[in-house]
Amino acid sequence: MERKFARKLREKSGLTQNQLAEKLGISAVYVRKIEHGDRRPSNNVAEKYVQQFGLPANKIFPDIYAGLIDTKSINSAEPVH
C-alpha cells in the first residue's frame, strides 16, 4: 500500500527524498520504500517522522498505527477508583 500522505507531507515541506533522509538520519532508499509501502518504518524512524512533521504517527502512517488505538474499550472503560 502506497503511503501517499507521507509523500505529500515531504513534498509540501519542499524536501526531496534525499533531503528528508538526511534530516532523519536514514537512507534515501529507506524513505522511498516507506513511501511506496514496501517497508514499514521502525518505531524509531516513525518517531523521527512525527518530530519532523509535527503530526501523530497514526496520521502519517494510518495503515500501521490507526488500528492500535482501541477507542471502544477506552470509551467503555470503567472509571478507576
GUPATOR-544105 format. One record per atom (N, C-alpha, C, O): residue number from 1; atom name; y, x, z; residue in one letter. Coordinates in Angstrom, 3 decimals, decimal comma. Each point is the difference from the previous one (the first is absolute). Example, Ala and Ser with C-alpha at 12.3 -4.5 7.8 and 13.67 -1.06 7.14 Angstrom:
// residues 2
+-----+------+----------+----------+----------+------+
: seq : atom :        Y :        X :        Z : type :
+-----+------+----------+----------+----------+------+
:   1 :    N :   -5,690 :   13,190 :    7,800 :    a :
:   1 :   CA :    1,190 :   -0,890 :    0,000 :    a :
:   1 :    C :    1,200 :    0,900 :    0,000 :    a :
:   1 :    O :   -0,019 :    1,036 :    0,665 :    a :
:   2 :    N :    1,069 :   -1,386 :   -1,385 :    s :
:   2 :   CA :    1,190 :    0,820 :    0,060 :    s :
:   2 :    C :    1,090 :   -0,770 :    0,730 :    s :
:   2 :    O :    1,108 :    0,509 :    0,169 :    s :
+-----+------+----------+----------+----------+------+
This chain:
// residues 81
+-----+------+----------+----------+----------+------+
: seq : atom :        Y :        X :        Z : type :
+-----+------+----------+----------+----------+------+
:   1 :    N :   -1,178 :    0,840 :    0,000 :    m :
:   1 :   CA :    1,178 :   -0,840 :    0,000 :    m :
:   1 :    C :    1,246 :    0,888 :    0,000 :    m :
:   1 :    O :    0,201 :    0,815 :    0,901 :    m :
:   2 :    N :    0,599 :   -0,986 :   -1,896 :    e :
:   2 :   CA :    1,228 :    0,777 :   -0,107 :    e :
:   2 :    C :    0,982 :   -0,445 :    1,079 :    e :
:   2 :    O :    0,154 :   -1,193 :    0,263 :    e :
:   3 :    N :    0,501 :    2,159 :    0,350 :    r :
:   3 :   CA :    0,973 :   -0,291 :    1,055 :    r :
:   3 :    C :    1,405 :    0,057 :   -0,587 :    r :
:   3 :    O :    0,718 :    0,990 :    0,144 :    r :
:   4 :    N :   -0,349 :   -2,073 :   -0,806 :    k :
:   4 :   CA :    1,279 :   -0,048 :   -0,710 :    k :
:   4 :    C :    1,185 :    0,094 :    0,945 :    k :
:   4 :    O :    1,019 :    0,598 :   -0,345 :    k :
:   5 :    N :   -1,137 :   -1,181 :    1,536 :    f :
:   5 :   CA :    1,131 :    0,023 :    0,933 :    f :
:   5 :    C :    0,292 :    1,424 :    0,456 :    f :
:   5 :    O :    1,163 :    0,391 :    0,103 :    f :
:   6 :    N :   -2,203 :    0,384 :    0,169 :    a :
:   6 :   CA :    0,201 :    1,395 :    0,407 :    a :
:   6 :    C :    0,697 :    0,773 :   -1,119 :    a :
:   6 :    O :    0,886 :    0,813 :    0,261 :    a :
:   7 :    N :   -1,285 :   -1,066 :   -1,495 :    r :
:   7 :   CA :    0,631 :    0,671 :   -1,142 :    r :
:   7 :    C :    1,449 :   -0,439 :   -0,143 :    r :
:   7 :    O :    0,883 :    0,825 :   -0,235 :    r :
:   8 :    N :   -0,634 :   -2,141 :    0,378 :    k :
:   8 :   CA :    1,372 :   -0,511 :   -0,127 :    k :
:   8 :    C :    0,905 :    0,556 :    1,092 :    k :
:   8 :    O :    1,165 :    0,300 :   -0,261 :    k :
:   9 :    N :   -1,676 :   -0,160 :    1,470 :    l :
:   9 :   CA :    0,792 :    0,601 :    1,076 :    l :
:   9 :    C :    0,423 :    1,415 :   -0,373 :    l :
:   9 :    O :    1,155 :    0,390 :    0,169 :    l :
:  10 :    N :   -2,118 :    0,364 :   -0,680 :    r :
:  10 :   CA :    0,306 :    1,376 :   -0,399 :    r :
:  10 :    C :    1,042 :    0,022 :   -1,105 :    r :
:  10 :    O :    0,974 :    0,749 :    0,070 :    r :
:  11 :    N :   -1,183 :   -1,575 :   -1,095 :    e :
:  11 :   CA :    0,924 :   -0,021 :   -1,127 :    e :
:  11 :    C :    1,394 :   -0,471 :    0,420 :    e :
:  11 :    O :    1,008 :    0,544 :   -0,450 :    e :
:  12 :    N :   -0,961 :   -1,557 :    1,316 :    k :
:  12 :   CA :    1,284 :   -0,512 :    0,485 :    k :
:  12 :    C :    0,765 :    1,062 :    0,783 :    k :
:  12 :    O :    1,231 :    0,007 :    0,022 :    k :
:  13 :    N :   -1,965 :    0,875 :    0,608 :    s :
:  13 :   CA :    0,614 :    1,091 :    0,747 :    s :
:  13 :    C :    0,422 :    1,145 :   -0,917 :    s :
:  13 :    O :    0,586 :    0,982 :    0,456 :    s :
:  14 :    N :   -0,883 :   -1,109 :   -1,740 :    g :
:  14 :   CA :    0,377 :    1,029 :   -0,963 :    g :
:  14 :    C :   -0,850 :    1,248 :    0,072 :    g :
:  14 :    O :    0,434 :    1,084 :   -0,391 :    g :
:  15 :    N :   -1,658 :   -1,240 :    0,898 :    l :
:  15 :   CA :   -0,883 :    1,150 :    0,160 :    l :
:  15 :    C :   -1,102 :    0,014 :   -1,046 :    l :
:  15 :    O :   -0,544 :   -1,043 :   -0,363 :    l :
:  16 :    N :    0,225 :    2,229 :   -0,111 :    t :
:  16 :   CA :   -1,181 :    0,166 :   -0,838 :    t :
:  16 :    C :   -1,208 :    0,126 :    0,926 :    t :
:  16 :    O :    0,157 :    0,144 :    1,212 :    t :
:  17 :    N :   -1,341 :   -0,196 :   -1,772 :    q :
:  17 :   CA :   -1,194 :    0,210 :    0,812 :    q :
:  17 :    C :    0,021 :    1,392 :    0,618 :    q :
:  17 :    O :   -0,398 :    0,174 :    1,152 :    q :
:  18 :    N :    0,857 :    0,813 :   -1,906 :    n :
:  18 :   CA :    0,079 :    1,369 :    0,523 :    n :
:  18 :    C :    0,983 :    0,099 :    1,166 :    n :
:  18 :    O :   -0,285 :    0,658 :    1,001 :    n :
:  19 :    N :    1,431 :   -1,307 :   -1,128 :    q :
:  19 :   CA :    1,003 :    0,046 :    1,069 :    q :
:  19 :    C :   -0,495 :   -0,694 :    1,263 :    q :
:  19 :    O :    0,187 :    0,506 :    1,107 :    q :
:  20 :    N :   -0,821 :   -1,673 :   -1,276 :    l :
:  20 :   CA :   -0,535 :   -0,701 :    1,166 :    l :
:  20 :    C :   -1,090 :    0,832 :    0,664 :    l :
:  20 :    O :   -0,055 :    0,109 :    1,225 :    l :
:  21 :    N :   -0,803 :    0,470 :   -2,043 :    a :
:  21 :   CA :   -1,076 :    0,836 :    0,539 :    a :
:  21 :    C :    0,568 :    1,135 :    0,842 :    a :
:  21 :    O :   -0,517 :    0,303 :    1,076 :    a :
:  22 :    N :    1,563 :    0,310 :   -1,561 :    e :
:  22 :   CA :    0,622 :    1,101 :    0,738 :    e :
:  22 :    C :    0,567 :   -0,490 :    1,330 :    e :
:  22 :    O :   -0,166 :    0,657 :    1,028 :    e :
:  23 :    N :    0,835 :   -1,808 :   -1,046 :    k :
:  23 :   CA :    0,569 :   -0,556 :    1,234 :    k :
:  23 :    C :   -1,089 :   -0,353 :    1,016 :    k :
:  23 :    O :    0,188 :    0,169 :    1,205 :    k :
:  24 :    N :   -1,329 :   -0,663 :   -1,702 :    l :
:  24 :   CA :   -1,077 :   -0,424 :    0,893 :    l :
:  24 :    C :   -0,938 :    1,137 :    0,383 :    l :
:  24 :    O :   -0,806 :   -0,139 :    0,920 :    l :
:  25 :    N :    0,909 :    1,264 :   -1,626 :    g :
:  25 :   CA :   -0,880 :    1,123 :    0,292 :    g :
:  25 :    C :   -1,410 :   -0,195 :   -0,541 :    g :
:  25 :    O :   -0,973 :    0,480 :    0,581 :    g :
:  26 :    N :    0,876 :   -1,189 :   -1,701 :    i :
:  26 :   CA :   -1,296 :   -0,233 :   -0,640 :    i :
:  26 :    C :    0,122 :    0,373 :   -1,480 :    i :
:  26 :    O :    1,088 :    0,340 :   -0,466 :    i :
:  27 :    N :   -2,180 :   -0,401 :   -0,261 :    s :
:  27 :   CA :    0,050 :    0,356 :   -1,414 :    s :
:  27 :    C :    0,452 :   -1,186 :   -0,850 :    s :
:  27 :    O :   -0,175 :   -1,157 :    0,380 :    s :
:  28 :    N :    0,750 :    1,464 :   -1,522 :    a :
:  28 :   CA :    0,413 :   -1,042 :   -0,941 :    a :
:  28 :    C :   -1,214 :   -0,763 :   -0,518 :    a :
:  28 :    O :    0,094 :   -1,193 :   -0,291 :    a :
:  29 :    N :   -1,219 :    1,864 :    0,176 :    v :
:  29 :   CA :   -1,233 :   -0,665 :   -0,431 :    v :
:  29 :    C :   -0,406 :   -1,062 :    1,015 :    v :
:  29 :    O :   -0,428 :   -1,091 :   -0,374 :    v :
:  30 :    N :    0,564 :    1,413 :    1,661 :    y :
:  30 :   CA :   -0,329 :   -0,956 :    1,056 :    y :
:  30 :    C :    0,935 :   -1,214 :   -0,069 :    y :
:  30 :    O :   -0,452 :   -1,136 :    0,143 :    y :
:  31 :    N :    1,753 :    1,372 :   -0,361 :    v :
:  31 :   CA :    0,963 :   -1,102 :   -0,152 :    v :
:  31 :    C :   -0,431 :   -0,885 :   -1,167 :    v :
:  31 :    O :   -0,046 :   -1,223 :    0,131 :    v :
:  32 :    N :   -0,266 :    1,830 :   -1,256 :    r :
:  32 :   CA :   -0,416 :   -0,763 :   -1,185 :    r :
:  32 :    C :   -1,254 :   -0,825 :    0,287 :    r :
:  32 :    O :   -0,072 :   -1,171 :   -0,372 :    r :
:  33 :    N :   -0,904 :    1,772 :    1,026 :    k :
:  33 :   CA :   -1,248 :   -0,718 :    0,304 :    k :
:  33 :    C :    0,235 :   -1,143 :    0,984 :    k :
:  33 :    O :   -0,635 :   -1,049 :   -0,105 :    k :
:  34 :    N :    1,544 :    1,245 :    1,060 :    i :
:  34 :   CA :    0,349 :   -1,081 :    0,935 :    i :
:  34 :    C :    0,643 :   -1,147 :   -0,770 :    i :
:  34 :    O :   -0,375 :   -1,157 :    0,186 :    i :
:  35 :    N :    1,345 :    1,469 :   -1,051 :    e :
:  35 :   CA :    0,702 :   -1,034 :   -0,760 :    e :
:  35 :    C :   -0,920 :   -0,735 :   -0,965 :    e :
:  35 :    O :    0,167 :   -1,199 :   -0,221 :    e :
:  36 :    N :   -1,114 :    1,890 :   -0,342 :    h :
:  36 :   CA :   -0,932 :   -0,636 :   -0,944 :    h :
:  36 :    C :   -1,142 :   -0,716 :    0,706 :    h :
:  36 :    O :   -0,780 :   -0,712 :   -0,633 :    h :
:  37 :    N :    0,680 :    0,901 :    1,947 :    g :
:  37 :   CA :   -1,051 :   -0,661 :    0,761 :    g :
:  37 :    C :   -1,320 :    0,728 :   -0,022 :    g :
:  37 :    O :   -1,020 :   -0,548 :    0,419 :    g :
:  38 :    N :    1,022 :    1,794 :   -0,910 :    d :
:  38 :   CA :   -1,229 :    0,786 :   -0,046 :    d :
:  38 :    C :   -0,342 :    0,630 :    1,350 :    d :
:  38 :    O :   -1,156 :    0,338 :    0,258 :    d :
:  39 :    N :    2,163 :   -0,182 :    0,601 :    r :
:  39 :   CA :   -0,199 :    0,571 :    1,333 :    r :
:  39 :    C :    0,758 :   -0,825 :    1,014 :    r :
:  39 :    O :    1,057 :   -0,559 :   -0,294 :    r :
:  40 :    N :   -1,606 :    0,491 :    1,483 :    r :
:  40 :   CA :    0,697 :   -0,620 :    1,126 :    r :
:  40 :    C :    0,735 :    1,102 :    0,741 :    r :
:  40 :    O :   -0,557 :    1,077 :    0,210 :    r :
:  41 :    N :    1,795 :   -1,323 :    0,190 :    p :
:  41 :   CA :    0,679 :    1,032 :    0,781 :    p :
:  41 :    C :   -0,638 :    0,111 :    1,377 :    p :
:  41 :    O :   -0,412 :   -1,000 :    0,587 :    p :
:  42 :    N :    0,334 :    2,216 :   -0,082 :    s :
:  42 :   CA :   -0,469 :    0,166 :    1,376 :    s :
:  42 :    C :    1,022 :   -0,657 :    0,916 :    s :
:  42 :    O :    1,115 :   -0,300 :   -0,426 :    s :
:  43 :    N :   -1,484 :    0,079 :    1,662 :    n :
:  43 :   CA :    0,950 :   -0,583 :    0,960 :    n :
:  43 :    C :    1,240 :    0,876 :    0,129 :    n :
:  43 :    O :    1,117 :   -0,504 :    0,117 :    n :
:  44 :    N :   -1,323 :    1,815 :   -0,139 :    n :
:  44 :   CA :    1,109 :    0,940 :    0,102 :    n :
:  44 :    C :    0,952 :   -0,136 :   -1,198 :    n :
:  44 :    O :    1,219 :   -0,015 :    0,167 :    n :
:  45 :    N :   -1,782 :   -0,082 :   -1,357 :    v :
:  45 :   CA :    0,824 :   -0,134 :   -1,211 :    v :
:  45 :    C :    0,672 :   -1,371 :   -0,039 :    v :
:  45 :    O :    1,162 :   -0,107 :   -0,393 :    v :
:  46 :    N :   -1,875 :   -0,934 :    0,793 :    a :
:  46 :   CA :    0,612 :   -1,337 :    0,047 :    a :
:  46 :    C :    1,203 :    0,013 :    0,939 :    a :
:  46 :    O :    1,023 :   -0,617 :   -0,297 :    a :
:  47 :    N :   -1,137 :    1,313 :    1,423 :    e :
:  47 :   CA :    1,118 :    0,103 :    0,941 :    e :
:  47 :    C :    1,179 :    0,743 :   -0,630 :    e :
:  47 :    O :    1,157 :   -0,332 :    0,258 :    e :
:  48 :    N :   -1,450 :    1,325 :   -1,075 :    k :
:  48 :   CA :    1,073 :    0,725 :   -0,696 :    k :
:  48 :    C :    0,722 :   -0,922 :   -0,979 :    k :
:  48 :    O :    1,221 :    0,080 :   -0,133 :    k :
:  49 :    N :   -1,960 :   -0,956 :   -0,555 :    y :
:  49 :   CA :    0,619 :   -1,001 :   -0,880 :    y :
:  49 :    C :    0,888 :   -0,932 :    0,819 :    y :
:  49 :    O :    1,115 :   -0,324 :   -0,411 :    y :
:  50 :    N :   -1,609 :   -0,105 :    1,565 :    v :
:  50 :   CA :    0,772 :   -0,889 :    0,881 :    v :
:  50 :    C :    1,316 :    0,668 :    0,391 :    v :
:  50 :    O :    1,058 :   -0,627 :   -0,056 :    v :
:  51 :    N :   -1,122 :    1,880 :    0,447 :    q :
:  51 :   CA :    1,208 :    0,728 :    0,390 :    q :
:  51 :    C :    0,930 :    0,213 :   -1,187 :    q :
:  51 :    O :    1,218 :   -0,102 :    0,142 :    q :
:  52 :    N :   -1,772 :    0,393 :   -1,295 :    q :
:  52 :   CA :    0,811 :    0,257 :   -1,191 :    q :
:  52 :    C :    0,756 :   -1,245 :   -0,460 :    q :
:  52 :    O :    1,179 :    0,074 :   -0,344 :    q :
:  53 :    N :   -1,873 :   -1,228 :    0,341 :    f :
:  53 :   CA :    0,590 :   -1,201 :   -0,576 :    f :
:  53 :    C :    0,491 :   -1,012 :    1,029 :    f :
:  53 :    O :    0,650 :   -0,979 :   -0,366 :    f :
:  54 :    N :   -0,946 :    1,195 :    1,641 :    g :
:  54 :   CA :    0,509 :   -0,884 :    1,042 :    g :
:  54 :    C :   -0,594 :   -1,398 :   -0,020 :    g :
:  54 :    O :    0,640 :   -0,960 :    0,428 :    g :
:  55 :    N :   -1,850 :    0,850 :   -0,922 :    l :
:  55 :   CA :   -0,707 :   -1,283 :   -0,035 :    l :
:  55 :    C :   -1,348 :    0,154 :    0,679 :    l :
:  55 :    O :   -0,557 :    1,097 :    0,029 :    l :
:  56 :    N :    0,021 :   -2,193 :    0,523 :    p :
:  56 :   CA :   -1,322 :    0,093 :    0,629 :    p :
:  56 :    C :   -1,098 :    0,232 :   -1,040 :    p :
:  56 :    O :    0,137 :   -0,368 :   -1,167 :    p :
:  57 :    N :   -1,216 :    0,980 :    1,617 :    a :
:  57 :   CA :   -1,113 :    0,338 :   -0,888 :    a :
:  57 :    C :   -0,579 :   -1,226 :   -0,699 :    a :
:  57 :    O :   -0,429 :    0,092 :   -1,150 :    a :
:  58 :    N :    0,410 :   -1,246 :    1,835 :    n :
:  58 :   CA :   -0,572 :   -1,194 :   -0,626 :    n :
:  58 :    C :    0,863 :   -0,524 :   -1,145 :    n :
:  58 :    O :   -0,484 :   -0,776 :   -0,823 :    n :
:  59 :    N :    1,747 :    1,182 :    0,754 :    k :
:  59 :   CA :    0,861 :   -0,366 :   -1,134 :    k :
:  59 :    C :   -0,201 :    0,971 :   -1,162 :    k :
:  59 :    O :   -0,018 :   -0,405 :   -1,162 :    k :
:  60 :    N :   -0,132 :    1,677 :    1,485 :    i :
:  60 :   CA :   -0,168 :    1,017 :   -1,039 :    i :
:  60 :    C :   -1,407 :   -0,047 :   -0,577 :    i :
:  60 :    O :   -0,181 :    0,128 :   -1,211 :    i :
:  61 :    N :   -0,808 :   -0,310 :    2,064 :    f :
:  61 :   CA :   -1,411 :   -0,007 :   -0,408 :    f :
:  61 :    C :   -0,693 :   -1,279 :    0,475 :    f :
:  61 :    O :   -0,891 :    0,069 :    0,847 :    f :
:  62 :    N :    1,282 :   -1,233 :   -1,373 :    p :
:  62 :   CA :   -0,582 :   -1,252 :    0,500 :    p :
:  62 :    C :   -1,505 :   -0,103 :   -0,237 :    p :
:  62 :    O :   -0,695 :   -0,687 :    0,749 :    p :
:  63 :    N :    0,188 :    1,353 :   -1,769 :    d :
:  63 :   CA :   -1,433 :   -0,057 :   -0,271 :    d :
:  63 :    C :   -0,817 :    0,708 :    1,077 :    d :
:  63 :    O :   -1,196 :   -0,254 :    0,141 :    d :
:  64 :    N :    1,824 :    1,119 :    0,602 :    i :
:  64 :   CA :   -0,698 :    0,751 :    1,047 :    i :
:  64 :    C :    0,291 :   -0,559 :    1,386 :    i :
:  64 :    O :   -0,916 :   -0,186 :    0,800 :    i :
:  65 :    N :    2,196 :   -0,084 :   -0,511 :    y :
:  65 :   CA :    0,411 :   -0,298 :    1,368 :    y :
:  65 :    C :    0,262 :   -1,466 :    0,310 :    y :
:  65 :    O :    0,069 :   -0,359 :    1,175 :    y :
:  66 :    N :    0,078 :   -0,497 :   -2,166 :    a :
:  66 :   CA :    0,349 :   -1,404 :    0,272 :    a :
:  66 :    C :   -1,065 :   -0,706 :    0,820 :    a :
:  66 :    O :    0,339 :   -0,815 :    0,858 :    a :
:  67 :    N :   -1,587 :    1,092 :   -1,086 :    g :
:  67 :   CA :   -1,074 :   -0,684 :    0,704 :    g :
:  67 :    C :   -0,273 :    0,521 :    1,391 :    g :
:  67 :    O :   -0,833 :   -0,560 :    0,713 :    g :
:  68 :    N :    1,512 :    1,618 :   -0,306 :    l :
:  68 :   CA :   -0,277 :    0,582 :    1,306 :    l :
:  68 :    C :    0,672 :   -0,733 :    1,143 :    l :
:  68 :    O :   -0,380 :    0,180 :    1,157 :    l :
:  69 :    N :    1,369 :   -1,001 :   -1,459 :    i :
:  69 :   CA :    0,704 :   -0,739 :    1,036 :    i :
:  69 :    C :   -0,585 :   -1,406 :    0,053 :    i :
:  69 :    O :    0,140 :   -0,773 :   -0,948 :    i :
:  70 :    N :   -0,787 :    0,450 :    2,043 :    d :
:  70 :   CA :   -0,643 :   -1,297 :    0,165 :    d :
:  70 :    C :    0,964 :   -0,943 :    0,714 :    d :
:  70 :    O :   -0,031 :   -0,124 :    1,225 :    d :
:  71 :    N :    0,882 :   -0,537 :   -1,997 :    t :
:  71 :   CA :    1,019 :   -0,859 :    0,600 :    t :
:  71 :    C :   -0,612 :   -1,240 :    0,641 :    t :
:  71 :    O :    0,576 :   -0,545 :    0,941 :    t :
:  72 :    N :   -1,714 :    0,091 :   -1,421 :    k :
:  72 :   CA :   -0,625 :   -1,181 :    0,588 :    k :
:  72 :    C :   -0,370 :    0,265 :    1,466 :    k :
:  72 :    O :    0,299 :   -0,807 :    0,880 :    k :
:  73 :    N :   -0,942 :    1,931 :   -0,637 :    s :
:  73 :   CA :   -0,380 :    0,291 :    1,387 :    s :
:  73 :    C :    1,203 :    0,354 :    0,847 :    s :
:  73 :    O :    0,000 :   -0,253 :    1,204 :    s :
:  74 :    N :    1,035 :    0,837 :   -1,810 :    i :
:  74 :   CA :    1,215 :    0,296 :    0,754 :    i :
:  74 :    C :    0,676 :   -1,299 :    0,400 :    i :
:  74 :    O :    0,416 :   -0,163 :    1,147 :    i :
:  75 :    N :   -0,305 :   -0,772 :   -2,103 :    n :
:  75 :   CA :    0,673 :   -1,267 :    0,278 :    n :
:  75 :    C :   -0,761 :   -0,889 :    0,963 :    n :
:  75 :    O :    0,602 :   -0,790 :    0,728 :    n :
:  76 :    N :   -1,935 :    0,914 :   -0,718 :    s :
:  76 :   CA :   -0,789 :   -0,880 :    0,854 :    s :
:  76 :    C :   -0,431 :    0,670 :    1,305 :    s :
:  76 :    O :   -0,724 :   -0,596 :    0,797 :    s :
:  77 :    N :    1,162 :    1,805 :   -0,587 :    a :
:  77 :   CA :   -0,418 :    0,735 :    1,197 :    a :
:  77 :    C :    0,553 :   -0,650 :    1,263 :    a :
:  77 :    O :    1,122 :   -0,506 :    0,029 :    a :
:  78 :    N :   -1,944 :    0,536 :    1,005 :    e :
:  78 :   CA :    0,402 :   -0,511 :    1,300 :    e :
:  78 :    C :    0,954 :    1,005 :    0,636 :    e :
:  78 :    O :   -0,174 :    1,209 :   -0,151 :    e :
:  79 :    N :    1,175 :   -1,708 :    0,859 :    p :
:  79 :   CA :    0,910 :    0,931 :    0,673 :    p :
:  79 :    C :   -0,756 :    0,815 :    1,063 :    p :
:  79 :    O :   -0,924 :   -0,490 :    0,650 :    p :
:  80 :    N :    1,346 :    1,730 :   -0,502 :    v :
:  80 :   CA :   -0,607 :    0,883 :    0,998 :    v :
:  80 :    C :    0,693 :   -0,233 :    1,325 :    v :
:  80 :    O :    1,228 :   -0,014 :    0,080 :    v :
:  81 :    N :   -2,040 :   -0,173 :    0,974 :    h :
:  81 :   CA :    0,566 :   -0,247 :    1,346 :    h :
:  81 :    C :   -0,109 :    1,229 :    0,844 :    h :
:  81 :    O :    0,418 :   -0,007 :    1,157 :    h :
+-----+------+----------+----------+----------+------+
